[in-house]
Amino acid sequence: LMGFKDGTRNASDLAASVWVGDEGPAWLRGGSYLVVRKIRMALEHWDKTDVEFQEEVIGRRKRSGAPLGKDRERDTPDFEAVDADGNPVIAENAHLRMAAPETNSGLQILRRGYSYNDGANFTAERWPPWRQGIEYDAGLLFIAYQRDPRTGFIRLFENMSKIDALNQFTTHVGGGLFACPGGT
């Protein structure tokens, strides 16, 4: 809904990232843990920001999906690249950097995102300046499979929840953790 490609850099080694091994309980070996999050996006604010700022927040080009400083969507981001002023090409708090395996000790999860849209709400302030507007109840249903949520999603989310620039436009409104036994 924000107009950017999502999930380009997903886990590729499923045995190492997704399937529970000997470290897990016997009944869950060969299965996976599933994290589900409902994330509301403040689209009414996001859509009013300049595309250049949106690209800085995400760390990718909106049109191509390429990491900043690269040409194609699947190019590997260069987190060492700096601009002429010495600033990182991909900001220190860009969503792409915050979720990248390179900045999370190689951590990868298998994730998918699905848009949801539960309509819009009319808002009216009852104090000066008495603004009125529309607030969308829409966003992302984020699902992620991983071998161990303690070393997967929880560790990744701890980093992202603190300084990810995307947080100013998103609110986590629900979620759950599920154990999915193997063989199904």
PyMOL commands that set and color helices and strands:
alter all, ss='L'
color gray80, all
select helices_A, chain A and resi 14-17+26-28+43-46+51-58+95-99+101-103+153-163+165-169
alter helices_A, ss='H'
color red, helices_A
select strands_A, chain A and resi 32-41+110-124+132-146+170-180
alter strands_A, ss='S'
color yellow, strands_A
deselect
rebuild
show_as cartoon
